[in-house]
């Protein structure tokens, strides 16, 4: 009972530490999440989707809710155990965002407890437990994983527990302890295959350590340990085919895999800008392989050990390295094995070749000198599943934590607490004093307009622009927003997997309406599709095309140089209006078109007939991201002869709701242009005959204005 | 020596390594090592300028014809620079889309915003461009450029804009409309090559009045790169 109370107290401490470490997320538990990456939105979707299915007794493996009508195998997401914990939290009544955030807080708590148990065992007291728990839990690596939506984090605490089970087995080998070790390893599997592979790596080095260390228990340990692993493998045997399904087979790597030319090519693919027809298997494999080097730790990041914005650059971190140094200094030879482990695992985080910094290409000398990871990746079965080398840093962290605990064991009780207490406090509060906590939370509430689709005609959804990679945050949220309208949809974030991308390519490329929808924000006219393909989609169960006439400013900012991919230009709107208009919903930035019940059997819709040209406003491109400061007379728009319509995307960056307005002055007429506060808004106005110039005026509020895709349609001009 | 003493010495060494400067110095050295490689590719001069600027030693910057030559190399060379370094975002401003693709990180994910903890903010970085431009401006002033002629040919748009603005700030004779237009076009061209996330340049598009040019915000000046406030403001707007 006393032991239970003590562990409950430690759990509370780690929970408090998690609250501090993740602050200000706990302040927005139900409406915001850390990071704005597609992983987060995908995981939120999956937890909610699974909850709905399980509550309704649907146990089928495939979902039609995304990648409709092809369907998606839910095993492909991996880490089922994690999702089930999230489902359980939802079953308790938490909304999905709160469940996700609580899952994160619980992950930090259980991770702390797992490492605490290991540290306590190695140091013989709770001070060592605290130091190990804090080191393993509160560091740039775990922070980065949380902010990237990588919920593998939930299983992190199982790694030190597994290490503890091996230590116990080694200290006093018995079949019972071997079973415990095997079961612990088996439990990691359903939670996360990365960490399963990492546990396997640790098993190997632990076995070797025992092999070279004379002891009375050596023979028995060396026998029981493989049996424990075998038991775990047999326990998870039914899941192994699912693992193979989850991650496509990896191709061999070489220095040529990471050449500058291949890097550039991979970038265009992951930006979703390579034409669909050009997505060959070889090209997809090449881009996939590039992940290995992108996800490798550079020497520069290793030296800094800071809290980088990009989680791929994260390392165990400064304080963890200091803990390891302290532990090694205090423990002497006893800590040496853990130090060697740390060195080895950290070497693996460097990936196949040494990278000085995060910029390709590889240094010439580096490409001739492969690191151990290279051989292991190419030669060792299953090792290639760990194709994100930086994540092996979790093993470095575990060994640093253990090293710290072993070091404390050599000190007096007073000295232990004097070291462990302040270090743990510093670790828990790191984001607050390093500035990482200043980063943004992402608003996780669904736009309210999606709920209004309940009244729209039935049918599955195609949301535009249709991208085959989650190249922009706005697009990556489409799948998450499926939870708001609950209709099956073609859009899917999981196309980052090349096997799924190939299925998507084959499906989309045989329908002209889908190829029209693909990357529509960046595609240039002429556009076109056939009515036969519209009918085909209707027959397959599609009912709606969703578009966006307003896009939140912060999402546009996060999209960086892909910002324009989210904004459809006027010829596209004309096509949609001509074929499917009027929209069945046009509210709060969401516009929905219904696929007609009676589409013609033949014929096509094209952009011919509309002559839209980019307006010459003295700058080179209409996709400039400038903030304009019009003077009192407004911004001159030289429409030119024969202008009939004007269209643009506009943003008033500093305007609060109801503050001021945007007006188009055309001759004597003043045409109001309603913009959505805090959002890029699509605007379109008819120009009276004979008018050759107009002015744009921001009145009654901040004058600052941003424009994009300013286009004018001129009569008598060939499109 | 007791184990506690050893532990404390180790802790002190660790603290010194990470917070005393050696870690950053090593990171800088790594950048220099990369620069050495680039030197062999003929781009080392430009990289040297960057490194000198990064060292906050503007006096060490080259002058005269050398500065112009370096500026010409800059655009080609910067694509190889480490974009996580503190001065690299300014360098990114000089690149076109293809070049930036070569230095972009995170192939399977959209770029993340900069943060206060990760000093990608452009203020220091653009300082590099300013320094170089100022040097170029010093070369070209005096004498004042002839009317209707770009006084700083061969430079990247941002460098040219900064150089021209430097002329204005240095009290150069008022610009002609053509020169003002050149500044405007240069600034716009420079911003075009700038990632939206980092670019915030205010321009006055409907006037060529030189007096207004003096009120232009400096290139690279923009709102807080950290979007925490923006996101929280969005929450508030929606009643959160």
Boltz contact constraints between the chains, C-beta under 6 A:
constraints:
  - contact:
      token1: [A, 31]
      token2: [B, 240]
      max_distance: 6.0
  - contact:
      token1: [A, 37]
      token2: [B, 109]
      max_distance: 6.0
  - contact:
      token1: [A, 264]
      token2: [B, 101]
      max_distance: 6.0
  - contact:
      token1: [A, 264]
      token2: [B, 102]
      max_distance: 6.0
  - contact:
      token1: [A, 266]
      token2: [B, 107]
      max_distance: 6.0
  - contact:
      token1: [A, 267]
      token2: [B, 101]
      max_distance: 6.0
  - contact:
      token1: [A, 270]
      token2: [B, 107]
      max_distance: 6.0
  - contact:
      token1: [A, 270]
      token2: [B, 108]
      max_distance: 6.0
  - contact:
      token1: [A, 290]
      token2: [B, 107]
      max_distance: 6.0
  - contact:
      token1: [A, 294]
      token2: [B, 107]
      max_distance: 6.0
  - contact:
      token1: [A, 299]
      token2: [B, 30]
      max_distance: 6.0
  - contact:
      token1: [A, 300]
      token2: [B, 27]
      max_distance: 6.0
  - contact:
      token1: [A, 300]
      token2: [B, 30]
      max_distance: 6.0
  - contact:
      token1: [A, 303]
      token2: [B, 23]
      max_distance: 6.0
  - contact:
      token1: [A, 303]
      token2: [B, 26]
      max_distance: 6.0
  - contact:
      token1: [A, 303]
      token2: [B, 27]
      max_distance: 6.0
  - contact:
      token1: [A, 304]
      token2: [B, 23]
      max_distance: 6.0
  - contact:
      token1: [A, 304]
      token2: [B, 27]
      max_distance: 6.0
  - contact:
      token1: [A, 307]
      token2: [B, 117]
      max_distance: 6.0
  - contact:
      token1: [A, 308]
      token2: [B, 118]
      max_distance: 6.0
  - contact:
      token1: [A, 309]
      token2: [B, 112]
      max_distance: 6.0
  - contact:
      token1: [A, 309]
      token2: [B, 115]
      max_distance: 6.0
  - contact:
      token1: [A, 309]
      token2: [B, 118]
      max_distance: 6.0
  - contact:
      token1: [A, 310]
      token2: [B, 105]
      max_distance: 6.0
  - contact:
      token1: [A, 310]
      token2: [B, 106]
      max_distance: 6.0
  - contact:
      token1: [A, 310]
      token2: [B, 112]
      max_distance: 6.0
  - contact:
      token1: [A, 318]
      token2: [B, 18]
      max_distance: 6.0
  - contact:
      token1: [A, 322]
      token2: [B, 11]
      max_distance: 6.0
  - contact:
      token1: [A, 322]
      token2: [B, 14]
      max_distance: 6.0
  - contact:
      token1: [A, 325]
      token2: [B, 10]
      max_distance: 6.0
  - contact:
      token1: [A, 325]
      token2: [B, 14]
      max_distance: 6.0
  - contact:
      token1: [A, 326]
      token2: [B, 7]
      max_distance: 6.0
  - contact:
      token1: [A, 326]
      token2: [B, 10]
      max_distance: 6.0
  - contact:
      token1: [A, 326]
      token2: [B, 11]
      max_distance: 6.0
  - contact:
      token1: [A, 329]
      token2: [B, 6]
      max_distance: 6.0
  - contact:
      token1: [A, 329]
      token2: [B, 7]
      max_distance: 6.0
  - contact:
      token1: [A, 329]
      token2: [B, 10]
      max_distance: 6.0
  - contact:
      token1: [A, 330]
      token2: [B, 3]
      max_distance: 6.0
  - contact:
      token1: [A, 330]
      token2: [B, 7]
      max_distance: 6.0
  - contact:
      token1: [A, 356]
      token2: [B, 30]
      max_distance: 6.0
  - contact:
      token1: [A, 356]
      token2: [B, 33]
      max_distance: 6.0
  - contact:
      token1: [A, 356]
      token2: [B, 34]
      max_distance: 6.0
  - contact:
      token1: [A, 357]
      token2: [B, 30]
      max_distance: 6.0
  - contact:
      token1: [A, 357]
      token2: [B, 82]
      max_distance: 6.0
  - contact:
      token1: [A, 358]
      token2: [B, 84]
      max_distance: 6.0
  - contact:
      token1: [A, 358]
      token2: [B, 105]
      max_distance: 6.0
  - contact:
      token1: [A, 359]
      token2: [B, 82]
      max_distance: 6.0
  - contact:
      token1: [A, 359]
      token2: [B, 103]
      max_distance: 6.0
  - contact:
      token1: [A, 410]
      token2: [B, 3]
      max_distance: 6.0
  - contact:
      token1: [A, 411]
      token2: [B, 3]
      max_distance: 6.0
  - contact:
      token1: [A, 411]
      token2: [B, 4]
      max_distance: 6.0
  - contact:
      token1: [A, 415]
      token2: [B, 4]
      max_distance: 6.0
  - contact:
      token1: [A, 434]
      token2: [B, 117]
      max_distance: 6.0
  - contact:
      token1: [A, 435]
      token2: [B, 116]
      max_distance: 6.0
  - contact:
      token1: [A, 435]
      token2: [B, 117]
      max_distance: 6.0
  - contact:
      token1: [A, 436]
      token2: [B, 117]
      max_distance: 6.0
  - contact:
      token1: [A, 438]
      token2: [B, 116]
      max_distance: 6.0
  - contact:
      token1: [A, 438]
      token2: [B, 226]
      max_distance: 6.0
  - contact:
      token1: [A, 438]
      token2: [B, 228]
      max_distance: 6.0
  - contact:
      token1: [A, 439]
      token2: [B, 115]
      max_distance: 6.0
  - contact:
      token1: [A, 440]
      token2: [B, 227]
      max_distance: 6.0
  - contact:
      token1: [A, 440]
      token2: [B, 228]
      max_distance: 6.0
  - contact:
      token1: [A, 440]
      token2: [B, 231]
      max_distance: 6.0
  - contact:
      token1: [A, 441]
      token2: [B, 231]
      max_distance: 6.0
  - contact:
      token1: [A, 443]
      token2: [B, 231]
      max_distance: 6.0
  - contact:
      token1: [A, 443]
      token2: [B, 234]
      max_distance: 6.0
  - contact:
      token1: [A, 443]
      token2: [B, 235]
      max_distance: 6.0
  - contact:
      token1: [A, 472]
      token2: [B, 110]
      max_distance: 6.0
  - contact:
      token1: [A, 473]
      token2: [B, 110]
      max_distance: 6.0
  - contact:
      token1: [A, 496]
      token2: [B, 108]
      max_distance: 6.0
  - contact:
      token1: [A, 554]
      token2: [B, 227]
      max_distance: 6.0
  - contact:
      token1: [A, 554]
      token2: [B, 230]
      max_distance: 6.0
  - contact:
      token1: [A, 554]
      token2: [B, 231]
      max_distance: 6.0
  - contact:
      token1: [A, 554]
      token2: [B, 234]
      max_distance: 6.0
  - contact:
      token1: [A, 557]
      token2: [B, 197]
      max_distance: 6.0
  - contact:
      token1: [A, 560]
      token2: [B, 111]
      max_distance: 6.0
  - contact:
      token1: [A, 560]
      token2: [B, 195]
      max_distance: 6.0
  - contact:
      token1: [A, 560]
      token2: [B, 196]
      max_distance: 6.0
  - contact:
      token1: [A, 560]
      token2: [B, 197]
      max_distance: 6.0
  - contact:
      token1: [A, 561]
      token2: [B, 195]
      max_distance: 6.0
  - contact:
      token1: [A, 563]
      token2: [B, 196]
      max_distance: 6.0
  - contact:
      token1: [A, 619]
      token2: [B, 188]
      max_distance: 6.0
  - contact:
      token1: [A, 620]
      token2: [B, 192]
      max_distance: 6.0
  - contact:
      token1: [A, 621]
      token2: [B, 192]
      max_distance: 6.0
  - contact:
      token1: [A, 624]
      token2: [B, 192]
      max_distance: 6.0
  - contact:
      token1: [A, 625]
      token2: [B, 196]
      max_distance: 6.0
  - contact:
      token1: [A, 625]
      token2: [B, 199]
      max_distance: 6.0
  - contact:
      token1: [A, 627]
      token2: [B, 200]
      max_distance: 6.0
  - contact:
      token1: [A, 627]
      token2: [B, 202]
      max_distance: 6.0
  - contact:
      token1: [A, 629]
      token2: [B, 202]
      max_distance: 6.0
  - contact:
      token1: [A, 629]
      token2: [B, 204]
      max_distance: 6.0
  - contact:
      token1: [A, 635]
      token2: [B, 206]
      max_distance: 6.0
  - contact:
      token1: [A, 636]
      token2: [B, 206]
      max_distance: 6.0
